[in-house]
Amino acid sequence: MPEMRITIGGREFEVSCQEGEEQFLRSAAQMLDNEASALISQIGRMPEARMLLMAGLMIADKAAGLEDQLRGAEERATLAERVAANARANPERVEVPVIPDVVTDTLAEIAARAEALAARLEERAG
């Protein structure tokens, strides 16, 4: 079991961890040191137990806030999945208007008459 020396709030501690978890321990110690250093810069020197407690509470508060955000994101994702599933199960019906043949035939006839009139006008004008 590896032994490590970490520094939190300007104080050194000897700790041990499982083989291969050294980087995780360093990372966690750095988070705790960041919070402890912020406390010390605001309040000044304090007993070790109080410093560690306060730093731990500050990290716990941040973790709780992140958990709340995660829960909200999960709820929004679940709602979006339900909406998407509902849309797949009940696709919106889109009706495309179809022009009846009688209308297109009538329009074609009117166009032909207009072209014939235009041709006659051109003959008279020319």
Contact map, one row per residue, 1 for C-alpha under 8 A:
111000000000000111100000000000000000000000000000000000000000000000000000000000000000000000000000000000000000000000000000000000
111100000000000111100100000000000000000000000000000000000000000000000000000000000000000000000000000000000000000000000000000000
111110000000011110000000000000000000000000000000000000000000000000000000000000000000000000000000000000000000000000000000000000
011111000000011110000100000000000000000000000000000000000000000000000000000000000000000000000000000000000000000000000000000000
001111100001111000000000000000000000000000000000000000000000000000000000000000000000000000000000000000000000000000000000000000
000111110001111000000000010010000000000000000000000000000000000000000000000000000000000000000000000000000000000000000000000000
000011111111100000000000000010001000000000000000000000000000000000000000000000000000000000000000000000000000000000000000000000
000001111111100000000000000011011101100000000000000000000000000000000000000000000000000000000000000000000000000000000000000000
000000111110000000000000000000001101100100000000001000000000000000000000000000000000000000000000000000000000000000000000000000
000000111111000000000000000000000000100000000000000000000000000000000000000000000000000000000000000000000000000000000000000000
000000111111100000000000000000000000000000000000000000000000000000000000000000000000000000000000000000000000000000000000000000
000011110111110000000000000000000000000000000000000000000000000000000000000000000000000000000000000000000000000000000000000000
000011110011111000000000000000000000000000000000000000000000000000000000000000000000000000000000000000000000000000000000000000
001111000001111100000000000000000000000000000000000000000000000000000000000000000000000000000000000000000000000000000000000000
001111000000111110000000000000000000000000000000000000000000000000000000000000000000000000000000000000000000000000000000000000
111100000000011111000000000000000000000000000000000000000000000000000000000000000000000000000000000000000000000000000000000000
111100000000001111101100100000000000000000000000000000000000000000000000000000000000000000000000000000000000000000000000000000
110000000000000111111100000000000000000000000000000000000000000000000000000000000000000000000000000000000000000000000000000000
110000000000000011111100000000000000000000000000000000000000000000000000000000000000000000000000000000000000000000000000000000
000000000000000001111110000000000000000000000000000000000000000000000000000000000000000000000000000000000000000000000000000000
000000000000000011111111100000000000000000000000000000000000000000000000000000000000000000000000000000000000000000000000000000
010100000000000011111111110000000000000000000000000000000000000000000000000000000000000000000000000000000000000000000000000000
000000000000000000011111111000000000000000000000000000000000000000000000000000000000000000000000000000000000000000000000000000
000000000000000000001111111100000000000000000000000000000000000000000000000000000000000000000000000000000000000000000000000000
000000000000000010001111111110000000000000000000000000000000000000000000000000000000000000000000000000000000000000000000000000
000001000000000000000111111111000000000000000000000000000000000000000000000000000000000000000000000000000000000000000000000000
000000000000000000000011111111100000000000000000000000000000000000000000000000000000000000000000000000000000000000000000000000
000000000000000000000001111111110000000000000000000000000000000000000000000000000000000000000000000000000000000000000000000000
000001110000000000000000111111111000000000000000000000000000000000000000000000000000000000000000000000000000000000000000000000
000000010000000000000000011111111100000000000000000000000000000000000000000000000000000000000000000000000000000000000000000000
000000000000000000000000001111111110000000000000000000000010000000000000000000000000000000000000000000000000000000000000000000
000000010000000000000000000111111111000000000000000100110010000000000000000000000000000000000000000000000000000000000000000000
000000111000000000000000000011111111100000000000000000100000000000000000000000000000000000000000000000000000000000000000000000
000000011000000000000000000001111111110000000000000000000000000000000000000000000000000000000000000000000000000000000000000000
000000000000000000000000000000111111111000000000000000110110000000000000000000000000000000000000000000000000000000000000000000
000000011000000000000000000000011111111100000000001101100000000000000000000000000000000000000000000000000000000000000000000000
000000011100000000000000000000001111111110000000000000000000000000000000000000000000000000000000000000000000000000000000000000
000000000000000000000000000000000111111111000000000000000000000000000000000000000000000000000000000000000000000000000000000000
000000000000000000000000000000000011111111110000001001100000000000000000000000000000000000000000000000000000000000000000000000
000000001000000000000000000000000001111111111100001000000000000000000000000000000000000000000000000000000000000000000000000000
000000000000000000000000000000000000111111110000000000000000000000000000000000000000000000000000000000000000000000000000000000
000000000000000000000000000000000000011111110000000000000000000000000000000000000000000000000000000000000000000000000000000000
000000000000000000000000000000000000001111111100000000000000000000000000000000000000000000000000000000000000000000000000000000
000000000000000000000000000000000000001111111100000000000000000000000000000000000000000000000000000000000000000000000000000000
000000000000000000000000000000000000000100111110000000000000000000000000000000000000000000000000000000000000000000000000000000
000000000000000000000000000000000000000100111111011000000000000000000000000000000000000000000000000000000000000000000000000000
000000000000000000000000000000000000000000001111111000000000000000000000000000000000000000000000000000000000000000000000000000
000000000000000000000000000000000000000000000111111100000000000000000000000000000000000000000000000000000000000000000000000000
000000000000000000000000000000000000000000000011111110000000000000000000000000000000000000000000000000000000000000000000000000
000000000000000000000000000000000000000000000111111111000000000000000000000000000000000000000000000000000000000000000000000000
000000001000000000000000000000000001001100000111111111100000000000000000000000000000000000000000000000000000000000000000000000
000000000000000000000000000000010001000000000001111111110000000000000000000000000000000000000000000000000000000000000000000000
000000000000000000000000000000000000000000000000111111111000000000000000000000000000000000000000000000000000000000000000000000
000000000000000000000000000000000001001000000000011111111100000000000000000000000000000000000000000000000000000000000000000000
000000000000000000000000000000011011001000000000001111111110000000000000000000000000000000000000000000000000000000000000000000
000000000000000000000000000000010010000000000000000111111111000000000000000000000000000000000000000000000000000000000000000000
000000000000000000000000000000000000000000000000000011111111100000000000000000000000000000000000000000000000000000000000000000
000000000000000000000000000000000010000000000000000001111111110000000000000000000000000000000000000000000000000000000000000000
000000000000000000000000000000110010000000000000000000111111111000000000000000000000000000000000000000000000000000000000000000
000000000000000000000000000000000000000000000000000000011111111100000000000000000000000000000000000000000000000000000000000000
000000000000000000000000000000000000000000000000000000001111111110000000000000000000000000000000000000000000000000000000000000
000000000000000000000000000000000000000000000000000000000111111111000000000000000000000000000000000000000000000000000000000000
000000000000000000000000000000000000000000000000000000000011111111100000000000000000000000000000000000000000000000000000000000
000000000000000000000000000000000000000000000000000000000001111111110000000000000000000000000000000000000000000000000000000000
000000000000000000000000000000000000000000000000000000000000111111111000000000000000000000000000000000000000000000000000000000
000000000000000000000000000000000000000000000000000000000000011111111100000000000000000000000000000000000000000000000000000000
000000000000000000000000000000000000000000000000000000000000001111111110000000000000000000000000000000000000000000000000000000
000000000000000000000000000000000000000000000000000000000000000111111111000000000000000000000000000000000000000000000000000000
000000000000000000000000000000000000000000000000000000000000000011111111100000000000000000000000000000000000000000000000000000
000000000000000000000000000000000000000000000000000000000000000001111111110000000000000000000000000000000000000000000000000000
000000000000000000000000000000000000000000000000000000000000000000111111111000000000000000000000000000000000000000000000000000
000000000000000000000000000000000000000000000000000000000000000000011111111100000000000000000000000000000000000000000000000000
000000000000000000000000000000000000000000000000000000000000000000001111111110000000000000000000000000000000000000000000000000
000000000000000000000000000000000000000000000000000000000000000000000111111111000000000000000000000000000000000000000000000000
000000000000000000000000000000000000000000000000000000000000000000000011111111100000000000000000000000000000000000000000000000
000000000000000000000000000000000000000000000000000000000000000000000001111111110000000000000000000000000000000000000000000000
000000000000000000000000000000000000000000000000000000000000000000000000111111111000000000000000000000000000000000000000000000
000000000000000000000000000000000000000000000000000000000000000000000000011111111100000000000000000000000000000000000000000000
000000000000000000000000000000000000000000000000000000000000000000000000001111111110000000000000000000000000000000000000000000
000000000000000000000000000000000000000000000000000000000000000000000000000111111111000000000000000000000000000000000000000000
000000000000000000000000000000000000000000000000000000000000000000000000000011111111100000000000000000000000000000000000000000
000000000000000000000000000000000000000000000000000000000000000000000000000001111111110000000000000000000000000000000000000000
000000000000000000000000000000000000000000000000000000000000000000000000000000111111111000000000000000000000000000000000000000
000000000000000000000000000000000000000000000000000000000000000000000000000000011111111100000000000000000000000000000000000000
000000000000000000000000000000000000000000000000000000000000000000000000000000001111111110000000000000000000000000000000000000
000000000000000000000000000000000000000000000000000000000000000000000000000000000111111111100000000000000000000000000000000000
000000000000000000000000000000000000000000000000000000000000000000000000000000000011111111110000000000000000000000000000000000
000000000000000000000000000000000000000000000000000000000000000000000000000000000001111111100000000000000000000000000000000000
000000000000000000000000000000000000000000000000000000000000000000000000000000000000111111100000000000000000000000000000000000
000000000000000000000000000000000000000000000000000000000000000000000000000000000000011111110000000000000000000000000000000000
000000000000000000000000000000000000000000000000000000000000000000000000000000000000011111111000000000000000000000000000000000
000000000000000000000000000000000000000000000000000000000000000000000000000000000000001001111100000000000000000000000000000000
000000000000000000000000000000000000000000000000000000000000000000000000000000000000000000111110000000000000000000000000000000
000000000000000000000000000000000000000000000000000000000000000000000000000000000000000000011111000000000000000000000000000000
000000000000000000000000000000000000000000000000000000000000000000000000000000000000000000001111100000000000000000000000000000
000000000000000000000000000000000000000000000000000000000000000000000000000000000000000000000111110000000000000000000000000000
000000000000000000000000000000000000000000000000000000000000000000000000000000000000000000000011111000000000000000000000000000
000000000000000000000000000000000000000000000000000000000000000000000000000000000000000000000001111100000000000000000000000000
000000000000000000000000000000000000000000000000000000000000000000000000000000000000000000000000111110110000000000000000000000
000000000000000000000000000000000000000000000000000000000000000000000000000000000000000000000000011111110000000000000000000000
000000000000000000000000000000000000000000000000000000000000000000000000000000000000000000000000001111111000000000000000000000
000000000000000000000000000000000000000000000000000000000000000000000000000000000000000000000000000111111100000000000000000000
000000000000000000000000000000000000000000000000000000000000000000000000000000000000000000000000001111111110000000000000000000
000000000000000000000000000000000000000000000000000000000000000000000000000000000000000000000000001111111111000000000000000000
000000000000000000000000000000000000000000000000000000000000000000000000000000000000000000000000000011111111100000000000000000
000000000000000000000000000000000000000000000000000000000000000000000000000000000000000000000000000001111111110000000000000000
000000000000000000000000000000000000000000000000000000000000000000000000000000000000000000000000000000111111111000000000000000
000000000000000000000000000000000000000000000000000000000000000000000000000000000000000000000000000000011111111100000000000000
000000000000000000000000000000000000000000000000000000000000000000000000000000000000000000000000000000001111111110000000000000
000000000000000000000000000000000000000000000000000000000000000000000000000000000000000000000000000000000111111111000000000000
000000000000000000000000000000000000000000000000000000000000000000000000000000000000000000000000000000000011111111100000000000
000000000000000000000000000000000000000000000000000000000000000000000000000000000000000000000000000000000001111111110000000000
000000000000000000000000000000000000000000000000000000000000000000000000000000000000000000000000000000000000111111111000000000
000000000000000000000000000000000000000000000000000000000000000000000000000000000000000000000000000000000000011111111100000000
000000000000000000000000000000000000000000000000000000000000000000000000000000000000000000000000000000000000001111111110000000
000000000000000000000000000000000000000000000000000000000000000000000000000000000000000000000000000000000000000111111111000000
000000000000000000000000000000000000000000000000000000000000000000000000000000000000000000000000000000000000000011111111100000
000000000000000000000000000000000000000000000000000000000000000000000000000000000000000000000000000000000000000001111111110000
000000000000000000000000000000000000000000000000000000000000000000000000000000000000000000000000000000000000000000111111111000
000000000000000000000000000000000000000000000000000000000000000000000000000000000000000000000000000000000000000000011111111100
000000000000000000000000000000000000000000000000000000000000000000000000000000000000000000000000000000000000000000001111111110
000000000000000000000000000000000000000000000000000000000000000000000000000000000000000000000000000000000000000000000111111111
000000000000000000000000000000000000000000000000000000000000000000000000000000000000000000000000000000000000000000000011111111
000000000000000000000000000000000000000000000000000000000000000000000000000000000000000000000000000000000000000000000001111111
000000000000000000000000000000000000000000000000000000000000000000000000000000000000000000000000000000000000000000000000111111
000000000000000000000000000000000000000000000000000000000000000000000000000000000000000000000000000000000000000000000000011111
